[in-house]
Amino acid sequence: MNQAPRQAIIDIGSNSIRLVVFGGPARAPVVLYNEKIMAGLGRGVVATGRLDPDNEALALRGLARFAALLDLMQPIPVRAVATAAVRDATNGKQFLGKVRKLGIAAQLLDGDGEAVAAGYGVISAWPQADGLVADLGGGSLELVRVAGGEVLDRVSLPLGAMRVASIRAGGPGSLRKAARAMIAPLDWIGECAGKPIYLVGGAWRALARVHMHQRGWPLAVLGNYSFPASEAAPLKASVSAFGSAQLAAVPGVRSSRALQLDDAAALLAALVAVVEPDTIVISAFGLREGLLYQQLDARTRACDPLIDAIRHAVGTQQQAEGYAQALLAWSDPLFADEPPAMRRLRHAVCLLSGAGWAINPDFRATDSEDLALHGNWIGIDAADRATMAMALHVALGGDPAKAPALLGQLASQAQIARATAWGFALRVAQRLSGGGPQALSALPLGLAEDGDILLQVPLRLIALSDPSLERRLARLGAALGRAARIESLPYAPEKAALPGGRSAAPSP
C-alpha cells in the first residue's frame, strides 16, 4: 500500500467553492478535512456574463479563510482549480488575479481538463467503469466516455444546473430538444447506449437521496448506488410534484440543493432519452479525486482501491502480520471457481475479520457487519457490502439464520450462500491457526478427487482434529453442499474417515 502525504485541493466551482485535504493511501484517498462556501459564482455569469460583485466578494472572503487554514497546515502541497463560472465570465481573469493575491495559485481548468478529471474520478472509484460519465456542475455538464480504465471521448456542454432553468423556460420539451441538439451530433455517444451512465456532482447525489427515500432503500450509502435508467422519467415527475420544501425534508438533502432538484431531474430524464443508457450509477468520486488519480504512476493506479482502503483502516488491528493474505491463499483451493470480483471480496473479508478481534467479544459479529456495510470503501456496491457483512457475521460467531434481514435485501441468495461458506471457512482457520499465518501453510484445505472437502493434517499435529474442528468443518461442507473430511499426512486409504472412524456431518 502506497501511503500518500497530505495534499489539498481547492475547487472553485460555479455553485460552491470547496477545500478538501486528502491523506491515507494514494490509491484510496481519505478526506481529512472538508469545507465549502456556497458562493454561487455562476449565477451572475448566467444572468449577465460577469461574476456578480456580491458573490465574488463572498468567494474571496471564503478563499482568504482557506488560505489562512492552509498556512497553518504547512507544509502541504495545494492545487487550486477554477471551472465553468470563472472560465465563462468576462471578468474571470481579474477574479483569478485576486485569488492569487491571497496566496492561492489558482489555475483555470478548461472544459476538456474538467471532463478528463471527472472521468478519472469515476475510474478511480470504479476501475471497471464502462459507459458515460455525466458531471453536472453549476455552469457546465461534462460528458465523458470511459472504458478499460481510460478516459476516451469527452465534451463540455453549457447545460449546468444554473442554465437549465432558463432553457426549460422555453416550454415543455425544450430541455430535451436542447440536449438532443448538443449531444446527438457526437459520433461517439452511440457507444454509450445500453451501458451505465455514471453521475458526478452534488445535485445528482441529492437526487439519488430522493430516489433512495422513495424506494425505501435500506442502505444510505451513495457510492455506486444504482437504479434502472427507465426510472429517470418517474423520478422527474415525483420531484416536480414534491416541491423544494418537501424535498429538503428528505434525509441527506440540503435546502440549497433542494432548489436545484427539479432542474436536475429534468436534465437526467433528458439525458436518458437522448443517450439511452441501461443503468444510472451514482459516483462518490469526481473532479477532485480525478485530479489526484492523474498524478499516480501506472503501478499505483493498478492497485485495488478496496483492498488499499481496508488495509489503511484496519491494518494495525490484524491478529498477526501477513495473516489475512495467508488466509486468502489457504482458502483459494476451496473456492477456485470464483471470478476475480468475488475473490477480491473474500480478500476484503479476510482483512476485516482480523479487525474483529479488536472489538468487544459481545459485539464482534454486529460491529463487523456494520463496518462492512457502512465503511468508507471504494469500488463496491450495496450487494458487495452485504456479501462481506454476511461472511463476517458467520466468521465471528454469528448464526447464519439470525443474520440481519437487510443483507438478504441487498444481495442475492447465491451471494449470501457463498458468503456463508467463506465465514465457515474462516471459522475452521481460526480453530487451526491461532491467528498465525505460518500455521495455515501446513494444513492444506481443498477439494478431493471425489469432490469432498478435504482438510489435511500432518500426523504430528493430529491432536488438532478435535470435535470442535470436526463440527466447523462439517458446517463448511453443509454450506457448500459437500461432504467434508480430515485426512492425516501422509495417508494411505483412498478415502479416510475422521479420527476414530467418524465422518464429518452437520451437528444438530
N, C-alpha and C positions, 0 to 999 in steps of 0.2 A: 504494500500500500504506500503510495507516494504522498507524504504529508505536505500540504502547501502552506506557505506563510500567509498571514493575514493579508488581505487586499481589499480595497474599497472601490465601489463603482457608484458614480453619481449619474443618474438617468434623468435628463431634463426633457420630460415629455410634454405633450400638448395638454394633458389633463392634470397630471401630477408630476412632482419632482421628488425623486427618492434617493436616499443614501443607504446603501447596503454594504455592510462589512462581512466578508466571507472568510472562512477558515476551514479547518478539517482536511480531509483527503482531497487531493487535486481532482480526482475523478468523481467525487461525490461531495461537492462543496456544501458547507454548513453555514447558515446565516447566523452570525454572531451579533449583529446589530442591524436594525431596520427602522428607518424613519422616513416619513413622506410629508410633503406640503401639497395641498390641493390648490395649486396656483391658477389653474385654468388658463394657461398662456394661449391656448388655441382659440378661445372664444373670441378674442379681439381679432385674430387673424381671419377667422371665418367671416366676421362681420365687416371688417374694414381693410383687411390685408396687412394690418400692422399689429404688433403686440400692444395691448391696452396698457396705459401707464400704471393703473392701479394693480393690474395683475403682474406687471413687470416688477413693480415695487415690492409686492408680496413675495415674488420669486427671489428677488435679490436679498431680502431680509432673511429668508429661509436658507439661502445658499451661504450667506455670511455665517449663520449658525453652523452649517455643515463644515465650513472652513475652520471654524474655531474648534469643533469636535475633532476634526482630523489632525489639527495641530497638537491636541492632547494625546492623540493615538500614535504619533510618530515614534519610530519610523514605520511607515506603511505606504506601499505603492497605491496610487489613486488614478483611476481612469474616469474621466467625465465626458459624457456624450450628450449632445442635443439632437433632437429628432424633428419631426414634421413641422411643429409650430414655428420653431426658430428657423428652420430651413425655408419655410414658405413666406415668412414675414419680411416685408420690405426693410424693416429696421432690425432684422435678426442679427446682422453682423455687429451693429452697435451694442446690442444686448450682450452678445458673447464677449465683447471687449470689456464690458462692465463686470462680467463674471470672472474674467481673467485677472482683473484688478483686485479681486478678492483673494487671489492666490490659487484659484482653481483653473487648471489648464484645460478648459473645455474644448472639445473638438466637435465640429459639425459632422454628423453622420448622414451621408446621402441615402436616398431611398434604397439603393442596391445594398449598401452596407447594413442598413437596418433590416432588410429582408434576410440577408445572409446570417446575421446574428440570431434572428428569431428562428430560422431553420435549424441552426446548430444547437440552439437552446432545446428544441424538441428532441433532436437526435441525442443530446447529452443525457436526457432523462429516459428516452425510449429508443435505444440504438437500432432496433429493428423497424423503426417507423418507415412506412411506405405509403405515401399519399400526398395530401396537400396541407401545408401549414397556412393558417389564416391568423395573422397577428393584427388585432384591432386596437389601434391607438385612438387618441382624440382627433388627430388630424389626418391620419392615413390608414390604409389597410394594405398590409403586405401579404402577398400570396406566394408561396414557396413550394416547389416540388422537391420532395425529399425521398430518397431510396438508397439502399445499400450503404447507409452511414454517411451519405454525402448530400450536400445542397446542390440541386441542379438548376432548373429554370426558376426565375422569380420575377416579380413585378411589384412596384409600389403604386397604389391607386388612391385617388382623393376620395376615399369612402370611409374616412374616420368617423368615430361616433358623433363628433360635433358637426359634421357635414351632412349626416343622414337626414336630420330633421328638415333641413332646407330642401333636400331632394324630394322627400315624402310630401312636402307641401304642394308638389305638383299634381297630387291627386292619386287615387288608387292605382296601383300597378306601376307608378313612376319609379320607385326604387328598383324593382325587379328589371324594368326596362333599362335603367341606367347601368345597373350591374351587368346585364347581358351585353350591353353595348361596349363596356370596358373589357369584359372577360372573354366573351365568345371569340374575338379575333386572335386570342393567344393560341397558337397552334399546338402547344404542349398541354393545354388544360384538359384535353380529352383523355390523356393518360391517367387522370385522377378519378374518372368516373368509376363507380363501383369499389372505390378504395376509401379509407378513412379520411376525414378532414380533422386536423388537429388544431384546436382553438387556443390561442395565446392572447392574454390581456385581461385586465381586471373586469371589464364589462362582461366578457364571456364567462368568466369564473362566477360572477354574481348570477348570471343567467342559469348556470348549471346548478347553483344552490336552489333556485326556484324549481327547476326540474326535479331535483332530489326531493324537495319538500312535497311536491305534488305526487310523486311516485311512492312516497313513504319509504325511501331508500334508507336502510338501517345503518349504513356506514358513512359518516360525514367526512370522508377523505376525498379531496378534489382530484389529486393527481391520477390521471388515466381513468377517471370516471367516464363512462361512455353510455350512449343510447342510440337507437336506430335513427338514421337521418330522416326517416319518414315522420318522426315526431317533432320536427322543427316547426312545421306549419301549425299543429295544435298548440305547441308551446307559445308561438306568437299570439295566437288567439287568447290564450289564458292570460298572458302578461298584459295584453291590451285591456282585458276585462277587469283585471285586478286593480289597476291604478297604482301610483307611486306609494301611497300611504300603506296599502296592504302589502306591497312588495317589500317595503322597508321592515315590515314585521316578520319576514321570513328569516329564520336563523342564518347568520352569516352574511346578510345583505345590508350594506351600509346605506343610509338615506341618500348620500351623494351618488351612489351607484344606482339606486332605485330609479332615479330620474332619467337614467340613460337606457334602462332595460327595454322599454317599448321600441326604441330605435334599434337597439342591439338585436332583439328578437326578430324584428322585421328584416334586418340585414342578413341574419343567419338563414331565415327562410328563403330570401332571395338567392343567397349563395348556393343553397341546397338545390334550388330549382334550376340554376344555371350549370353547376358543376356535376350534380347527380352523384354525390358520394353515397356509400352504404352505411357509414357509421360516423357519429360525432364523438370525438375524444377530447377531453379537457387536459391540457398540459399545464403542470405546475411550474414548469421552467419556460423561460422566454429569452428576451434580448440580453438581459444581464448575465444569465448563465451561459448563453451562447458566446458572449464576449470572452468569458473565462475559458470555455471549451476551445475556442480558436487559438488560445495561447499554448495548448497542450501539445506535446510531441506525440507521434503515432503510437508509441508503446503505451503511454498513459491513456490515450483515447481508447485503446483496445481493452483496458481493464473493465471489469464488470462493476457498474456503479452500485448495484445492490450489495454485492459482497464487500466492496470497499467501505460503504456506509455502515454496514453491520460491524465489520472489524473495528472501525473507528469507535462506534458506540459501545461495544461490549468487549473489546479486545483485552482489557485489563481484568475482566471478570472470568476468564476461561479457567477451567479446572487445572489445566497444565498446558504449557506452550506446545502447539502442534497437535493437540488432541482433536480439535474439530476436523482438521484435514485428515488425520488418521481415521477418524470415524467415518468420514465420507468415503475414503478409499476402501475401508473394511466392508462397508455396506454395498459398494458398487457391484460386486458379482451377483448379489441377490436381486438387484434392480437393473440389470444390464439392458433391459428392453426400453428404458426410459429415454425420451428425447432430451437434448441438451437443456431445453427450457425447464423441464421437470427436475433434472439433476441439479441445476443451479438453485432451485428452491430447497432441495434436500440439503445442499451445501449451506444455505442460509439457516436452515433448521439446526444443523449440526453446530453452527456458531452460536445461535441463540440459546440452544439447550445448555451450553456451557455457562451462560449468564444466569440460567435459572437457579444454579446452586448458590448464588449470592442473595437470593430472595428468601424471606421468611418461609420456612417449610410449609406453613399452613396456607400460603398463597402462591406457591410456585407455579401451579398449573394456571390459575386465573391471571396472575400478573404476566406470565409468559405469553398467554393468549393475547392479552391487551397490548403487549409490546409488538407482537406480530401484526395485529390489526391496525394499530394507531402509530407505530413508529414512523419516523421521518425517512422512509425508504424510497428508493428511486427505481424505476424500471419494472414495477409490478402493478397489477390491477387488483381489484377487490377480491376476485376469485383466488388469486395467488396468496393474498394476505390470509384469507380464510383457510387455505390449504396449509400454510405454515402454522397457523394457530391451532388447527386440529392436531397436527403432528406433535406440537409442543404440549398440548393438553394431555395426550396419551403418554408421551415420553417422560413427563414429570409427574406421573402417577394418577392422572385423571381417568375416569371411566368413560370409554367412548360413547356409551349410551346416555351419559349425562353432560356431554359437550353442549355448549350454548347453541340454541336453535338457529341463531344468527349465522353460524358457519354454514349450515345447510342451505340457507337462503342465498348465500353469496357464491358458493362453489358447487360444482356438480357432484352427483353421487360417486362418480368414478374418481374425482379428485379427493373427496373425503375418504374414500376407501383406501386410496394409495397413501394418503397422509397418515391414516390409522396404522398401516403397515410400517411406515417409517418410524412412527412413535414406538411401536413394539420392538422394532429392530434396535432402537436406541436404548430401550429398557434391557434388552439382552446384553448389549455392550456395557451398560452400567454395572451389571452383575459380574461381568468378566474382568473389567479393566481397572476398576478403582479410579477412573479418570486419567489413567496414564496412557500416552499414545503408543509406547513400545509394546504393551501387553496385547493389543489387538492383532498385530502382525503375526503373533504366534498362535492365533486362534481363528483360522480362516472360516468364513461364512459364505455359503453359496448354494447352488443347486446341484444335486447329484444327477447322475445319468438317468435315473428313473424319475426325475422331476421333483423328488423330495427336497425340502430344505435341509441342508447338511451343515452342522457345526462340528468342526474337527478340533479335538483337544489332545495335546500330547499326553502320553501316559504319565509323565512326571507331574502333570497338572490335573489329573483326572478327578482330584478332590473338588475341583470347581463345579463338577457336574452334580449339584445337589437338587433337591425337589423344587426350590425356588427358581433356579435356572431352567429346569425342565418345564415348569409352568409358563415362564416367559417365552420360551421358545415355542411351546405349543400355541400360545396366543398369537405369536407372529405367524405360525403356519396357518391358523384359522383365518387370520386377516387376509392371507393371500390364497386361501382355498387349497392348501397343500399340506401333506403330512410333513412332520419335522422329526429329525433325529440327531443324536450326538454320536460321533464315532471317535474312537481314540486313534492316535497316530503313533506308530504305524498300525494298521488294522488289516486283518486277513479276510473276514467274511465280505461277501459282495454287498450285503445289506445288514448292518449291525443294528442291534437294539440299543436302547438306553442302558446305562449301567444297571445291573440287577435284572436284565431281561425286560425292562419296561419300555414302552414306546411312548413318544410324546403325543399327548392328546389334550384338547382343551379342558381345563379344570371346570368343574360345575359352577 
